[in-house]
Amino acid sequence: MGSPCFADSAKMSQIVPSLDDADLRILRALRQDGRITNAALAAAVGLSPSACLRRLRLLERSGVIRGYTAIIEEAPQQDTVTVIVQITLDRQTEEHLSRFEAAVRRLPEVRECFLMTGMSDYLLRVEARDAADYERIHKEQLSRLPGVARIQSSFAIRRVIGSRG
């Protein structure tokens, strides 16, 4: 089954007011082990197996639990550098944001892209072979993305914490 995809359970009761303590216990337990059996889940949250399964199905149908996934640890690549790139666009209209996002999705070196608040519009995680390869990516790809006004790049020294489920 894998780890469930849902928002932070502490905030979930604010988002979906109908969640009670039992629902929140189920969400916390699933966050710890998305492959837990229904019998073990029921025992962990203090419900009968049938009541637990009924609540679980309601959480799935209501969209609180959007799905289940396996979180795969990326193998550390010794031969690459990670560059965190802040992009500022010249305009922030819906059209400009959409054009930028469509173009950045086509760049295989861009591993992650986030629309941001604050000083920059987007934050990208870019993987390159070395500094010279990143220079090529910067010149030939990032600077040519539609609407880019400013690019600020920072090279990561090492990963301290990887992705957490």
Secondary structure, 3 states (H helix, E strand, C coil): CCEECCCCHHHHHHHCCCCCHHHHHHHHHHHHCCCCCHHHHHHHHCCCHHHHHHHHHHHHHCCCCCCEECCCCCCCCCCCEEEEEEEEECCCCHHHHHHHHHHHCCCCCEEEEEECCCCCCEEEEEEECCHHHHHHHHHHCHHHCCCEEEEEEEECCCCCCCCCC
